[in-house]
Amino acid sequence: MSLTGRRYLIAVALLLAASFVINLGFSALSPVFPYLILALKGVLKELPELTKGAIEAHKGAVELGLLTAVFMVVRAPTAGVVGVISDVLGRKKTILLGMAIYFASSLGFVLSNDLLLFIFFRGLQGAASGMVWPAAEAYLADITPRWSRGKAISVYSSSMLIAEVLGPSIGVAVYKFYVSFFGKADIILALKSPIVFLAVSCLISTIMLLFLPPRSRKGIGGKGRGNVGEGFKEVLAVLGKLPTKVARSLRVIYVNGLINGLAMGILQTAAIVYIIEEIAKDPLFIGLFFSAFSFAALPATLLGGYLSDRAKRRKPFVAAGYFIGRASFFLMPLARDYISLTVFGLLISLIFGFSSPIMRALQADLAPENVRGSIFGLQQLFFNTGVFAGSIAGGYLTRICATMSFDVLGYTLTGYTVPFWVAGVLGIITAVLFTAYVEERSPHE
């Protein structure tokens, strides 16, 4: 049931603002966090910009992959279960609990210096993420009319992207300020400084969401909210009665989520190690790259949602993004300097920014409202499971292949080509499956 008038505007504004603030904190941490892990492992013994010679980042690839993996291995089942819980108990309570866990985990990072504790608090972040984002997207889809849904999700995604444009520069600025004010002696504290900014952003977002309008709606099956066990049974009953084409489309989306997650897990681990070791040592350049990546996606995200609502079609836009975006993975390891890397990154960002909100809107169109949280949660379960496996595989694959080289048609390619091209092949597989088997609802359904 959609909210109307002033309550709808308040709900959307609060979701956008809270999303912006917390993503500002997380993206502020992103350029510096890999260096912090390398320092805790002992690979990095002085500030990265002062290090002479190459930083042997591949020696920390497994740990970097493991931190992503533990985030996803906790997030995956949490998202799968929380989707159902939010359908039974309500979106707002689920979102607020997740935000509180976000804040607690950020404090844990500030207070600990042990990699095992970092892994534990990274797992807590995964639980928080699994609680907040599927429920928040389902809430937004619930309150928005169908043919405004693409625009609404695009604007929501854009709030994250704007934060991701600004956040990396803020994180690097916080780090540089700490170094200039407190000196270079304690490398761990210097690299931890953006985590304090993250903790503050988590707290502010939690306070904002306290004012999110509760929705007056019936629970699963129209019977009102009951206990969670009954909710699970009702969800399974509703999912079992879905029309054939809807059920098949959702199954393919789930399989694609698993494969895409596997590709993204490999790519994320390989990319950050490749950039640190082969392209730029200073966190400033990492921050600029992440900011440029998000900046390019912003107009593409807004345009994609608008066009899909205007055309009343989702699938052609998503399919085009799948094929072009996944093929571009093959270009990334060919970059040998900062400029070419940024150009390839901008291409990928434009394509993903365009197609991602349309894909979410298509999934929301297929899902019945009373189990939409469950549908979103299950998709996150499959995707996060893939990222978990991909992050571990990517860490080992990167560490093994980083020092290799290959001769292909007279060109010498680094071993980093292997994880990037494996991710590209997996991505093409998902594009084919989506095009062949996913059907969207007609505009009049």
N, C-alpha and C positions, 0 to 999 in steps of 0.2 A: 504494500500500500504506500503510495507516494505521499510525502509531506507536501504541504502547499504554502505559498505566500512567505511570510516572514520566518516561520519555523524552518522552511526548506532552506532559505538563504543563510540563516544562522548555522544550520547543520553543515552545509557545504563549506561555509567560511571557516568554521572551526576545524573541520577535517583538513582543509587546505593549509591553514595556518600551522596546525600541529604537525602535519606531514612535513611542511617546509622546515620547521625548527629542528625536528629530530634528525631529518636527513642532512641538514646543515652540519649538525654535530658529527654524524657518522662519516660524511664525506670529508670533513676537516681532518679526521683521523687517517683517512685512507692513504695519503702520500707518505706518511711517516711510519705507519704501523709495521710494514715489512722490515724497515731498518731496525725497529725496536726488537723484533723477533730475531733478526740476525745478531744484534748486540747481546741479547739474552743467551743466545746459543754460543757466543764467543767468536763468531765469524767476523764481526765488526768491532774493532777495538778503539776507534776514535770516530769523531763526527764524520758522516759520509762525505761531505764536501771537502774535508781535509785529508781524506784517505789517498795515499799515493798508489798508483797502479789500479788495476781492476778490482772491484769488490767481487769475491767469489760467491755470488749469491746462490749459485746452484747447490752449494753445500748446505744451504738451509731450505731447499725446495721441498723436502719431505715435511719439515715442520710447518712451512707455510701452507702446504696442501692439507696437512692434518688439521690445522686451525679452521680452514674452510670446511673440511669434512665433518668435524665435530659439531660445527654450527648447523650443518645440514642434517646430520643424523639425528639431532634433537629436534630441529625444526620440522622435519618431514612427518613424523608421527603426531607431533603436536598440532600441526596444521590440519592433518587428517581428522583428528579427534575434535579439535576446537571448532571446526566448521559445523559439526553436529551440535556441539554444546551451545554455540552462538544461535543456532536455529531454535534450540530448546529454551535457553535461559536469557537470551537477548544479546545483541551486538555490543551495546555500550559497556556492560559489566565485563565482558570478555576483553574488550579493547583496553579498559582501564587497568585490569590486572596485568596484562601484558606490558603496558607502559611502566608500571611500578617495577616489574622485573627488569626491564631495560635499565632503569635508574640504578637498581641494586647491582647489576652486573658491571656497569661503568665504574661504580665506586670500587668494586673488586679489582678491576684493572689498575686503578690508581694506587691501591694499597699493596699489591703483590708484585714480586720480582721473579717468580718461579714459573718456568714454562708449563709445568703441570697445572698450576693454579690458573694460568692464562687459558689453558685448554678447558678447564672447568667453567670459568666465567664466559668463555666463548660459547660453551654449550648453553649457559643461561641466556645469552643473547639469542641463540637459536630458538629457545622456548618462547621468549618474548616476541620474536619476529613471527613465529608460527601462530601466536595468539592474536597479534594486532592486525596484520595486513590482510589475511583472508576475511576476517570479520569486518574490517573497515571497507574493503571493496564491496563486500556483500551489502553492507549498510548503504553505501552510496548507490549501488544498483537498485536496491529496494525502494529508495525514496525518489528515484528519477524516472520519468516516463521513458518508454522504450526508445523513441526516436530523438531523444535528447541524451541518451545514455552514452553514445560515442563521444559527444562533446564533453559531457561531465567527467568521464573517465580520462579523457585527454587533458582536461584542465587539472584534474587531480594528479595525473602523471607529471604534468608540467611543473606543478609546485615542487615535486621531488627533483626534477631536472634543474630548476632554477637554484635550488639548494646545492645540487651537485656541481653547478657552475661556480658558485661562490665559495662553497665549503673548502675545497682543497687549497685555495689561496689563503683562506683564513687559517687553516691548520698550519700551513707552512709559515705564515706570518707569526702565529703564536709560538711556534718552534724557534724561529729566528729571533723573536723578541726575548724568549727565555735565554737563549745562548748569549745574546748581546748584554742582557741585564745581569744574569747570574754566572756567566762564564762557561768554559768548555770542559770543566773538570769532570762533571758527572754526566756521562753520555746517556745513561739510562733515564735519569730525571729529565734531561733535555728532550729526549725522544718521547717521553710520556706526557709532556706538557699539553698536547692537544686533547688528551683524554679528559682533562678537567673541563675543557669546553664541551665535550660530549656529555659529561654528567649534568652540567647546567642545562643543556638543551633538552635532555630527557626529562628533567624536572619541570621545565617550563611547558613542554608538550603535555605532560600528565595533568598539570593544572588546567590547561586550556580544555582538555577533553572532559573534565568534570562537568562542564556546561553544555555538553552535547545533548540535544533534545532526545529524550527516550521515545521510542516508537510504540504506539499502541496498535498492536497487531496480534492476530491469533497465532498460536504455535503450529508446529508441524501437524498436517492433516486437518487443520482447522479446529482442533479440540482444545486449544489453550495450552499453555506450557505445563508440562508435567515433569517427571524426573528424567535424568539423562538416559537411563537404560531404556525407558519407553520411547524416548526420542530416537535412539538408534534403530529400534525396531520399525518405527514409523518411517524413518528415512529410507531404510532398505525396501520397505513396501512401496514407497513412492517411486524410488529409482527403478524397481522391477516392473513398474507399469508405464514407463516412458515409451513413446512411439519408437518404432524400430530405427528410423533414420536418426532420431535424436540420440538414442542409446548407442548406436554405432559411431556417430560423430564424437560423442563424449569419450568412448573407449579409445578411439584413435587419438584424440587430444591428450588423453592420459599416457598412451604409449609414446607419443611425441614429446610429452613433458619429460618422461624418463630419459629418452635419447638426447633431447636438447640439454637436459641437466648434465648428463655425462659429458657432452661436448663442452658445455660452459665450465664445468669443473676442471677439465683438462686445460682449457684455454686460459682461465683466470690464473692458475698457478704458473703456467708456462710464460704468460705475457709479462707478469710483474718481474719474474726472474730475468727474462730476456731484456727488458728495459733497463734494469739496474746494472746488469753485467755487460751488455753490449752497446747501450745507447747513452745513458746519462746516470751519473752517480748522485748528483745533488737532488734532494727531495723537492727543490724548487721546480725542476723540470718535470718531475712526476706530477706535481700539483697542477702545473700549467697544462699538461697533457690531459689529465682527468677533467679539468675545467673546460677545455676546448671540446672534449668528447661530449660532455653534457650540453654545452652551449649549442652545438650543431643539432642535437636531438630535439631541442626545445621547439623550434618552429615546425619541425617535421611532425612532432607529436600532436600539436594543435591542428595542423593541416589534415593529418590522417583521420582524426576523430570527426572533423567537420565534413570531409568528403564522404566518409562512409555513411554518415547520417543523411547527407544530402542525396547520395545515390541510392540510399536504402539497400545497400549491398555491403557485405563485409569480406566475403571469401576472396574475391579477386585481388583486393589490396593486400590481404595477409599472404596469399600465395606468392605474389610478386616480391614482397619483402623477404619471405623465406628463401627463395631461390637466389636473389641478388645478395642478400646479407650473408648467407652461409658460404656462397662462392668467394666472398671477399676475405674469408678466413685464410685462404690460400696465399693472399698477398702479404699479410702481416710479417712473416719471417723473412721476406725479401728486403725489408727496410734495413738500411745500413747507417742511417743518420736520423737525427731528431725530426727534421722537416718531413722526410718521406714517411716516417712512422706516423706522424701526426696526420698527414694527408690520408693514409690508409685508415687510420682510426676514425677520422671524420666521416669517411664514406660509410663505414660500418655503423657509426652512430646515427647518421641520417636515416638509414634504412630501418634500423631497429626502432628508432624513435617514431617513425611513421607507422609501422605495422603493429607494434606492441599493444597500444591501447585499443586498436581495432580488434585484435585477437581477444582481449578481455571482454570487449563488448559483445562479440560473437558468442563467447562462452556464456555470458549473462543472458543473452537472448535465448539460448538453448535450454537453460536451467529454469525449472519452475521456481517461483519466488519462495515457496515454503521450504525448499531444500537447497536454496542457492548457496548458503554458507557451506553446506556439506559438499556441493559440487566444487566450489572454489577450493575448499580445504583438501579434497581428494586430488585435485590437479596439483596443488602445492606439494602434497605427499609424494606423488610420482616425480615431479621435477626435483625436489630436494633430495630424494633418494638417489637420483641420477647424479646430482652435483656432488653428493657425498662420495660415491664411487669414483667419479671423474677427478675429484680433487686428490684423492689418494693415488690413483693411477697416474694423474698428471704430475704429481710430485716425484714419483719414482721414474717416470718416463723422462722428465726434464733432467733429473740428476744423472741418469744414465746417458742420455743423448747429447747433453750440453757441450761436451768436449769433443764430439765427433764432427766429421765433415763428409759431404757426399759430392760426387761429381755427376751432374745431370746435364747431358747435351753440351758439355763444355763449360758449364757454369758450376762453381763451387758453392754448395749450400751448407749452412751450419746444421748441426744436429737439432737445433730448435725447430727446424722445418717439420720434424716428425710429429710432435704433439699438435702443432698448428694444423697440419694437413689431416691428421686423424680427426680432429674436431670438425674440419671442413667436410670430410666424407660423411660423418654422422649427421651433420646439419643438412646435407643434400638428401639423405635418406628421409628425414622428417618432412622436407618440402614435398617429396614425391608422395608420401603417405597422406599428407594433408590434402593435396590437390586431388588425389584419387578417391578418398573415402569420406571426407568431412563435407556435410551438407548443412547449409544454413536455413533457418526458417524463412518462408516467403514473407514479403513485407506486410501481407494482410492477415497473417496468422496471429 
